[in-house]
């Protein structure tokens, strides 16, 4: 039989999850964190301000938790799995495809990535560092591809990685997210387009 303590814990967790989900919806609707107020969140989630601050000490703590969950669920697996792939071209393909799928499944990234770069609250410093790890991983993989002569380009690996991730991230602004089932095609297109672009960038 469920105790009163367990019921209270479950209710509290549901309340917290509702706040997180509601805030994410508001971010997508309004475009960035600065235009979403705590009043907006309370009204949309149908909660009081004390309830909001019971779960989160500030709006930026709330935002950092949303971002942190996404990084833990989507970004860190790429950072863990990619280095285990010995073949450099396969690793390159995996990074591009996994990141593309990550962007495809999370339209909120157009808000979260942007906010992580401009919000100076201390909680977001670690977020920026996590995103940089994807960049470093891709840059180093492209560097190794050049050394192995598997790609032929005069573009610096640091620039190639920057352009590749930037291009892929912009999918969040242009993709019709109401259309489903195209992720494998988009992954393939992103990989081929980026690889052809890198190989074509030579004197």
Secondary structure as GFF3:
##gff-version 3
##sequence-region A 1 203
A	DSSP	alpha_helix	4	30	.	.	.	ID=ss1
A	DSSP	three_ten_helix	33	35	.	.	.	ID=ss2
A	DSSP	alpha_helix	38	45	.	.	.	ID=ss3
A	DSSP	alpha_helix	49	55	.	.	.	ID=ss4
A	DSSP	alpha_helix	59	70	.	.	.	ID=ss5
A	DSSP	pi_helix	71	75	.	.	.	ID=ss6
A	DSSP	alpha_helix	76	81	.	.	.	ID=ss7
A	DSSP	three_ten_helix	82	84	.	.	.	ID=ss8
A	DSSP	alpha_helix	88	105	.	.	.	ID=ss9
A	DSSP	alpha_helix	109	118	.	.	.	ID=ss10
A	DSSP	alpha_helix	123	147	.	.	.	ID=ss11
A	DSSP	alpha_helix	157	169	.	.	.	ID=ss12
A	DSSP	alpha_helix	171	174	.	.	.	ID=ss13
A	DSSP	alpha_helix	183	200	.	.	.	ID=ss14
###
